[in-house]
């Protein structure tokens, strides 16, 4: 499944969004050899932080409420803006 922007995102069911975000998160945090996202996560969110898929969905949906973000993919939003929003509670 390819989700390129808000137009694609808004057509997905909650189940599809959850599966998509689980794949993204696993790709960034578990299977990626690129430590940049992992290091950024630890710096922003701290060691041992547990993230739920529902939290990822809320972050992406909230970012898409801002029209400036609607041209970006959820993957891009998560990597470049999502962690700041996710861990700024």
PyMOL commands that set and color helices and strands:
alter all, ss='L'
color gray80, all
select helices_A, chain A and resi 6-9+14-31+35-45+53-64+67-69+74-86
alter helices_A, ss='H'
color red, helices_A
deselect
rebuild
show_as cartoon
